[in-house]
Amino acid sequence: MTITHLHFIKNQRVAPSDGRSIPLIDPSDGTEFAQIARGNSEDVNRAVAAARAAFGEQGNGPWGKLAPMERGRLLAKLAALVDKHRDELVKLESRDAGKPTRTALADVTALLRYCEFYSGAADKFYGDVIPYQSIFAVLVFREPHGVTGQIVPWNYPVQIMGRSCMPALAAGNTCVVKPSEDACLSILRVAELAAEAGFPPGAINVVTGYGHEAGAALSGHPDVDHISFTGSPDVGKLVARAAGEHHHPVTLELGGKSPQIVFADADLDAALPVIVGGIIQNCGQTCVAGSRVLVERPIYEQVIELLATKFRSLVAAPAIRDPDMGPLIRATQLKRVQDFVALAERDGIQVAARGTIAPDAPRGGFYHPAVLLRDVPHDHRLAQDELFGPVLSAMAFDTEDEAVRIANNTRFGLAAALWTRDGARQLRVARKLVCGQVFVNNFGAGGGVELPLGGVKHSGYGREKGMEALHGVTRVKTIVIKHD
């Protein structure tokens, strides 16, 4: 099969320097349906050079010299094109990543919102004036880093591209994107739409390929001024170490083991659908997946019974059918989830309920049913490790302090939710949870591009989304003028 999807550099599709390619596999049936370019360090060099030329040596390139208002207008034009091509992008995202149509639609809609939000923010991100001694005027400028690199995972390609690239572009940076080799077609198409919108050549570049080749070359490139990475903690260490060789800053979003804490006074009619959705969304392949549910003991059995009823009704099927869940992304991910469920059964952890796989689902697809585990010990791997699959671990607690202790007892700290009608408890518990986001009587808040996202501990550092993201993609310059 010929290479059907090339790199995108300087507003053009560009063949890989050595002619090598990577097969794209449809997760719904396990068949190859396309070939993408296998990028290497030479391809990354070309993309970084294009991004540097677009930014300019002192920000005087065709992108770097644009006024914030003009950058905002171009982002608004891109938003209009994303909206126009929404159905096309949804189809690309659904097949490439194995997503049900409604999930892919939500992701493309989120990309649209990132474009809209940062088009409006581009000329509203201000510096500051510091009142100092009377003979000085002190000005604080927020300046773009220059060339930024975005290493984007396979679970939310266009959404995370929007999350990392749009604030960088709004602030005046140029971008080199390395998407996952498992799902990148929607990102390549968005880069083409940016060129159609009028972005100058080199403002957005995309190099496809493997992480250990193209990704490593990008994260350790001496002319990349800032790196954004979303992925596993282990790879995050490699990215930070490579960027650190050149003292370049990084933003890391590295996953989580997010708890949903259900108190006895919770509104279960409101909570339970959200708790189920929080673990089966994208087949559990979500950094903020609510993969642990902590339930106050007086209602534990009731909640388990209600959750079990819902889990038994869940069906995994090909993405094109818009099922409860599509497939996992690849065979190795399926094997990982299978191994964890087998570990639970070997260790005597009870499977409270299991969903089904559609009987006519293609045998080559990477399907796994939703699984509800009960009475999971707090220190077991099922309560500690990120599975990235549709497996929910349930456990009971007796006191508020115990709930907080269990919730914080992992190496992760990305997100959490708590369900209670007690207003004092809501804020008290939220303040004690060690994580970047806490949701009270909700979870995820519909994507919320306005809401800062990021973790603590092994979930990473730095913040994306909202106005807060603009701080990470800019650097501060303080100018002190003596005028007396």
C-alpha positions in Angstrom: 0.0 0.0 0.0 1.3 3.5 -0.9 1.7 6.2 1.6 -1.7 7.9 1.6 -1.1 10.5 4.3 2.1 12.5 4.3 3.6 15.0 6.7 2.3 18.6 6.6 5.1 21.2 6.6 5.0 24.8 5.3 1.4 24.4 4.2 2.2 21.4 2.0 2.0 17.6 2.2 5.6 16.4 2.4 6.9 12.9 1.9 9.1 11.3 4.6 12.8 11.8 4.0 13.5 8.1 3.8 10.3 7.0 2.2 9.2 4.8 5.2 5.6 4.4 6.3 3.4 3.0 9.2 0.2 1.1 8.7 -3.0 2.5 10.2 -5.2 -0.1 11.7 -9.0 0.2 12.1 -9.7 -0.7 15.8 -13.2 -1.8 14.9 -12.0 -4.8 12.8 -8.2 -4.9 13.0 -7.6 -4.3 9.3 -5.2 -1.9 7.7 -6.9 0.9 5.9 -4.1 3.5 5.2 -0.4 4.3 5.4 1.1 7.3 7.1 4.6 8.8 6.8 7.1 7.5 9.3 8.9 10.6 10.4 12.5 10.8 11.6 14.9 13.4 12.9 15.4 14.9 9.5 11.7 15.4 9.0 11.4 17.0 12.4 14.3 19.3 11.5 12.5 20.4 8.4 9.3 21.1 10.4 11.1 23.0 13.1 13.0 25.1 10.6 9.7 26.0 8.9 8.2 26.9 12.3 11.3 29.0 13.1 11.0 30.9 9.8 7.3 31.6 10.4 8.0 32.9 13.8 11.2 34.8 12.9 14.4 35.1 14.9 13.0 38.0 17.0 9.4 37.3 16.3 9.6 39.1 13.0 8.5 36.3 10.8 5.1 36.2 8.9 3.4 34.7 12.0 5.5 36.2 14.7 4.9 39.8 13.6 1.1 39.5 13.4 -0.8 41.7 15.8 -2.8 39.7 18.4 -6.0 40.9 16.8 -4.9 39.4 13.4 -4.0 36.1 15.0 -7.4 36.0 16.6 -9.1 36.6 13.2 -7.2 33.7 11.7 -8.2 31.4 14.5 -11.8 32.5 14.0 -11.5 31.6 10.3 -10.1 28.2 11.3 -13.1 27.8 13.6 -15.5 28.5 10.7 -13.8 25.9 8.6 -13.8 23.3 11.4 -17.5 23.9 11.7 -18.0 23.6 7.9 -16.0 20.3 7.8 -17.4 19.0 11.0 -18.9 15.8 9.5 -15.7 15.0 7.6 -13.6 15.4 10.8 -16.0 13.3 12.8 -15.7 10.4 10.3 -11.9 10.6 10.3 -11.8 10.7 14.1 -14.3 7.9 14.5 -12.6 5.4 12.2 -9.0 6.3 13.1 -9.5 6.1 16.9 -12.5 3.7 17.1 -14.8 6.3 18.6 -18.6 6.1 18.6 -19.9 8.9 16.4 -21.3 10.9 19.2 -17.9 10.8 21.0 -16.1 11.9 17.9 -18.6 14.7 17.4 -18.0 15.9 21.0 -14.3 16.0 20.3 -14.6 17.9 17.1 -17.0 20.3 18.8 -14.4 20.8 21.5 -11.8 21.6 18.9 -14.2 24.2 17.5 -14.6 25.7 20.9 -10.8 25.9 21.4 -10.5 27.8 18.1 -13.3 30.2 19.2 -12.1 30.7 22.7 -8.5 31.5 21.8 -9.5 33.6 18.8 -11.3 35.8 21.4 -8.5 35.6 23.9 -5.6 36.5 21.5 -5.9 40.3 22.1 -7.1 40.1 25.7 -4.1 38.5 27.4 -2.3 41.5 29.0 0.9 42.2 30.7 1.2 44.3 33.9 2.6 47.4 35.5 4.2 47.0 38.9 4.0 49.9 41.3 7.6 50.3 42.5 9.7 53.2 43.7 8.6 56.6 42.5 11.6 57.0 40.2 10.9 53.8 38.3 8.3 52.5 35.8 8.2 48.7 35.8 6.5 47.0 32.9 5.8 43.2 32.7 5.4 41.8 29.2 4.1 38.3 28.3 6.0 37.1 25.2 5.7 34.0 23.1 8.3 31.3 23.6 8.8 31.0 19.8 8.6 27.5 18.4 6.5 25.1 20.4 6.2 21.3 20.1 3.0 19.4 20.8 3.1 15.6 21.3 -0.5 14.5 21.1 -1.8 11.1 22.1 -4.2 8.8 20.3 -7.2 8.9 22.7 -8.3 12.5 21.8 -6.4 13.6 18.7 -8.2 16.7 17.6 -9.4 17.8 21.0 -5.9 17.7 22.5 -4.5 19.3 19.4 -6.9 22.2 20.0 -6.1 22.2 23.7 -2.3 22.6 23.1 -2.0 24.3 19.8 -4.7 27.0 19.9 -3.4 28.9 23.0 0.2 28.6 21.7 -0.9 30.1 18.4 -3.0 32.8 20.1 0.0 33.9 22.1 2.1 34.2 19.0 4.0 30.9 18.9 4.3 28.6 16.0 3.7 24.8 16.3 5.2 21.5 15.3 2.7 18.7 16.1 3.7 15.0 16.5 0.5 13.0 16.7 0.3 9.4 17.7 1.0 6.9 15.0 -2.3 5.2 16.0 -4.6 8.2 15.3 -3.5 11.2 13.3 -5.7 11.8 10.3 -8.0 14.4 11.9 -4.9 16.4 12.9 -3.5 16.4 9.4 -6.8 17.6 8.1 -7.0 20.4 10.6 -3.5 21.6 9.6 -4.8 21.7 6.0 -7.8 23.7 7.1 -5.5 26.2 8.8 -3.6 26.8 5.6 -7.0 27.3 3.8 -7.9 29.8 6.5 -4.8 31.9 5.7 -2.2 30.8 8.3 1.2 31.5 6.8 3.5 28.6 5.8 5.2 27.1 8.9 2.7 28.4 11.5 1.3 24.8 12.0 3.4 21.8 11.0 2.6 18.1 11.5 5.1 15.3 11.5 3.7 11.8 11.9 5.7 8.8 13.2 6.7 6.8 16.2 7.3 8.4 19.6 10.8 6.9 19.9 11.8 8.4 16.6 9.9 11.6 15.6 8.6 12.3 19.2 12.1 11.9 20.7 13.6 14.1 18.0 11.0 16.8 18.7 11.2 16.8 22.5 15.0 17.0 22.4 15.3 19.5 19.5 17.6 22.4 20.4 15.4 24.9 18.5 12.1 24.0 20.1 11.4 26.5 22.8 8.5 24.8 24.7 7.1 21.2 24.7 3.6 20.1 25.5 3.1 16.4 26.1 0.1 14.3 27.0 0.7 10.7 27.8 2.1 8.2 30.3 4.2 9.2 33.3 7.1 7.1 32.1 7.3 8.7 28.7 6.7 12.1 30.3 9.9 11.6 32.2 11.8 11.0 28.9 10.2 14.1 27.3 11.1 16.3 30.3 14.6 14.9 30.4 15.2 15.5 26.7 13.8 19.1 26.8 15.8 19.7 30.0 19.1 19.2 28.1 18.4 22.6 26.5 16.6 24.1 29.5 13.4 24.3 27.6 10.1 24.3 29.6 7.5 21.6 29.3 3.9 21.1 30.1 3.0 17.6 31.1 -0.4 16.0 31.4 0.3 12.4 32.5 -2.9 10.6 33.4 -4.7 9.8 36.6 -6.7 7.4 38.7 -9.6 9.7 39.4 -12.0 9.0 42.3 -15.7 9.5 42.4 -16.7 9.9 46.1 -20.4 9.2 46.8 -21.7 10.2 50.2 -24.9 8.7 51.7 -26.8 12.0 51.1 -26.0 12.0 47.4 -28.6 12.4 44.7 -28.1 8.9 43.2 -30.4 9.6 40.2 -28.0 12.4 39.2 -24.8 10.7 40.2 -25.0 7.2 38.8 -25.4 8.0 35.1 -22.4 10.4 35.3 -20.3 7.8 37.2 -21.0 5.2 34.5 -20.3 7.7 31.7 -17.1 8.7 33.5 -15.6 5.2 33.0 -17.0 4.1 29.7 -16.4 7.3 27.8 -14.0 6.5 24.9 -14.0 2.9 26.3 -12.2 4.1 29.4 -9.3 5.5 27.5 -9.4 8.9 29.2 -6.8 10.5 31.4 -9.5 11.9 33.7 -11.6 8.7 33.7 -13.4 8.2 37.0 -11.9 4.7 37.4 -12.5 4.5 41.2 -15.8 4.9 42.9 -15.7 5.3 46.7 -19.1 4.9 48.4 -20.1 5.6 51.9 -20.9 2.2 53.6 -24.7 2.8 54.4 -25.5 3.0 50.7 -22.6 0.8 49.3 -24.7 -2.3 48.5 -27.5 -0.1 46.9 -25.0 1.7 44.7 -23.3 -1.6 43.6 -26.7 -3.1 42.7 -27.7 0.0 40.6 -24.3 0.2 38.9 -24.3 -3.5 38.2 -27.7 -3.2 36.5 -26.4 -0.5 34.2 -23.1 -2.3 33.5 -24.9 -5.4 32.4 -26.8 -3.4 29.7 -23.7 -1.9 28.2 -22.6 -3.1 24.7 -19.3 -2.7 22.9 -19.6 -2.7 19.1 -18.1 -1.1 16.0 -17.7 2.6 16.2 -19.9 3.2 13.1 -23.0 2.0 15.0 -22.6 4.7 17.7 -22.7 2.1 20.5 -22.2 2.5 24.3 -18.6 1.8 23.7 -16.4 1.3 20.7 -13.2 -0.8 20.6 -9.9 -0.1 22.4 -7.3 1.5 20.2 -5.0 -1.5 19.5 -4.3 -5.1 20.4 -1.7 -4.3 23.0 -4.2 -2.1 24.9 -6.8 -4.8 24.8 -4.3 -7.3 26.2 -3.4 -4.8 29.0 -7.0 -4.5 30.1 -7.6 -8.3 29.8 -4.5 -8.9 32.0 -5.8 -6.5 34.7 -9.2 -8.1 34.8 -7.6 -11.6 35.0 -5.4 -10.3 37.9 -8.4 -9.2 39.8 -10.1 -12.6 39.4 -6.9 -14.4 40.4 -6.7 -12.2 43.6 -10.2 -13.0 44.5 -11.7 -9.6 43.6 -15.3 -10.0 42.7 -16.6 -9.0 39.3 -20.0 -7.5 40.3 -21.1 -7.1 36.7 -19.9 -7.3 33.1 -21.2 -5.8 29.9 -21.3 -7.6 26.6 -19.7 -7.4 23.1 -22.1 -7.3 20.2 -22.3 -10.9 18.9 -21.7 -9.7 15.3 -18.7 -7.4 16.2 -15.8 -8.2 13.9 -13.6 -10.8 15.5 -10.4 -8.8 14.6 -11.6 -5.7 16.5 -10.2 -4.8 19.9 -13.3 -5.0 22.1 -13.6 -5.4 25.8 -16.8 -5.4 27.8 -17.4 -2.9 30.6 -16.4 -4.4 34.0 -17.5 -3.4 37.5 -15.3 -4.7 40.3 -16.4 -4.5 44.0 -14.5 -4.5 47.3 -11.2 -3.6 45.6 -8.5 -3.2 48.3 -7.2 0.4 48.4 -3.6 -0.7 47.8 -4.3 -3.2 45.0 -3.0 -2.5 41.5 -6.6 -2.2 40.3 -7.0 0.8 42.7 -3.5 2.3 42.0 -2.6 1.8 38.3 -4.2 3.6 35.3 -5.8 0.8 33.2 -7.0 2.9 30.3 -10.0 0.7 29.8 -13.7 0.3 30.8 -13.0 -1.1 34.3 -14.5 0.6 37.4 -13.1 -0.3 40.9 -15.6 0.1 43.7 -14.7 0.3 47.4 -16.5 1.4 50.6 -15.6 4.0 53.2 -16.9 4.9 56.7 -15.9 8.4 57.4 -15.2 11.6 55.5 -11.5 11.5 56.5 -11.2 7.9 55.3 -12.7 8.9 52.0 -10.2 11.7 51.5 -7.3 9.4 52.6 -8.3 6.7 50.0 -8.9 9.3 47.3 -5.4 10.8 47.8 -3.7 7.4 48.2 -2.3 7.0 44.6 0.6 8.5 42.8 -1.8 10.4 40.6 -3.6 13.7 41.1 -5.5 14.8 38.0 -9.2 15.0 38.8 -11.8 13.9 41.3 -15.5 14.2 41.9 -17.7 14.2 45.0 -21.4 13.7 45.3 -23.1 15.2 48.4 -25.9 17.7 49.2 -24.0 19.0 52.2 -22.7 22.4 51.2 -20.1 22.6 53.9 -18.8 19.2 53.1 -18.5 20.0 49.4 -15.9 22.7 49.9 -14.2 21.1 52.9 -13.6 17.8 51.0 -12.7 19.6 47.7 -10.0 21.6 49.5 -8.5 18.4 50.9 -8.3 16.4 47.6 -4.8 16.5 46.1 -5.5 17.0 42.4 -5.8 19.6 39.7 -9.6 19.6 39.2 -12.5 18.8 41.6 -16.1 18.4 40.4 -18.9 18.7 42.9 -22.2 16.9 41.9 -20.9 16.7 38.3 -17.9 15.3 36.5 -16.0 16.7 33.5 -18.3 19.7 33.1 -18.9 19.0 29.4 -15.3 19.4 28.4 -15.2 23.0 29.5 -12.4 24.6 27.4 -12.5 27.5 29.9 -11.6 25.3 32.8 -7.9 25.0 33.7 -6.7 21.4 33.5 -3.5 19.8 34.9 -2.2 17.5 37.5 0.0 17.2 40.6 2.2 14.3 41.6 2.7 11.8 38.7 -0.2 13.4 36.8 2.3 16.1 35.6 2.6 19.8 35.9 1.6 23.0 34.1 -1.9 23.9 33.1 -3.8 23.8 29.9 -7.3 25.2 28.9 -8.8 28.5 29.8 -6.8 31.7 30.1 -4.4 29.9 32.4 -3.0 28.0 29.4 -1.7 31.3 28.0 0.7 31.6 31.0 2.4 28.3 30.1 2.9 29.2 26.4 4.5 32.6 27.2 7.4 33.9 29.1 7.7 37.0 31.3 10.0 39.9 30.5 10.3 42.7 33.1 11.5 46.1 32.0 12.5 48.6 34.6 12.8 52.2 33.5 14.4 54.9 35.7 12.8 58.2 34.8 14.1 60.7 37.4 
